[in-house]
């Protein structure tokens, strides 16, 4: 490693880190990115989606060069009982419009593309080395210790992923996250021919589906399932909170295997080849988890800043990561131009995040994680209620049909009308 002082050291080559490095290098700043994986994306859980509004701000030409998968034009949400699946399916032309669209992403190739763009702009990358510690002098972060070497920088950007130990060492994260605030994700990538994917998910070539599940997929525990259609594969997985996994007796890998064998899921992956299995820690606590975002000589962004939002019908993290890396670079450039890397100067970073959708959305939906944690009926009683209502509506067995009112009220009363009303009121307040 070089003994020279860099303008910035970025720890982590994920979405946030690579974007920050690209922006800084494009402005002529000396940047070193230290990534513990052997390549960008090696440590990321492959499979998900990115909303393009954030990407377009940094890379206006992304559609012609980024290794995106299918454009998501079908949104599906399901409640899963052990023996039934209630699904809402939505599609609209507006989902295809630039700036409002989203794409399925495989993080390996996508993160490598981001890193290549940063390298082309002039950033230096070192792979396969973990940052063990921070260099701190008089309360200011002055660089990193990696591979036994000390490397100094005027500003250090921490983008080292969820539950960042470096953020704790920098004094930005005071507490270890609660088990209910962190989730474990497990995912399989299953290869299928493009034409098979299009037939099974009723999508045109180049288009695909995003599908969220709640209920029996996690054995009634707090969490959910997801499915994204890639060009020639499907990303199928589950996420469950650490607290609920510890309280249960079914490990997440068995949950995923059982989910894949369901009668309504198995036909979707039939004939597919498992090409990857991966796991990842996911921040699920919303605004309550966000640490202090800046200090003397240091910023934190992406998953390391716990910038992730799960609303049940959508999961967002990559657009938050891209925007936080982008705005972190803005704050770093302002500080370097002012020759002031103090916390007071770097506070501009939080102001920038607060002025855009990232912190505004997290603040608006700050109550939702607690609502999901406390309203466990969403994952067991309500999927069963939805099944019973649908069976009452669609089952014809030769017996006289009940009135629609009775078909609906029976399952509702079994859960409890007051409970349903209270949960609905609290849910609307949280959202």
BELPE-V555961 format. One line per field, one symbol per residue. phi: phi as a letter, one per 20 degrees, with the letter a starting at -180 (. if undefined). psi: psi as a letter, one per 30 degrees, with the letter a starting at -180 (. if undefined). A space follows every 50 residues. Layout:
phi: ???
psi: ???
//
This chain:
phi: .fefeefbddeodegffffgffffffeneecdddcfffbfnfdefforcc efgffffecgegfecfeeeefedcdcccddegcbcdcdccbbgffefgnd ebcfcdfgfffffffffffffofeccdmceeeadecclndfdqcdbmndd cdbfcddecenflfffffffmedecfgfgfedcddcbdddfbfgffffff dldfgndbcdcdcbpfgdlmefqadbbceegcacecaccbfgfffffecd ffffgfffffegfedgffdgnfdfdacbcaecfcemgfefefebbfmbcc bmffelebcddnebccbffffffffffffgfffffffelbdffffffgff ffffecfgffffffdfefgfgffedfggdcffgfffgffffffdfccneg fffggffefgfffffogfffffffffffffe
psi: kkflklekkkjkhaeeeeeeeeeeefggkkkkkjkflflkffgkjkkalk kfeeefeeifgefffkilbkkjfkkkkkkjlegljkkkkkkkefffkkff llkkkjfdeeeeeeeeeeeefgkkkklgkkjflkjkkhfkkgaljkgflk kllekkjjhglkhjfeeeffgejelkkkeffklkkkkkjjklkeeeeeef ghklkflalkkkkkbfeghglkalllkkkaehlkjkllkkkeeeeefagj leeeeeeeeffkffeeffgkflkjfkkllkkkkgfbeffkakflajgklk lbffghikkjgefkkkeeeeeeeeeefeeeeeeeeeefhjgleeefffee eeeffafdfeeeeegffeeeeeefiffffdeeeeeeeeeeeeefkjgflk klleeeeeeeeeeeejeeeeeeeeeeeeef.
//
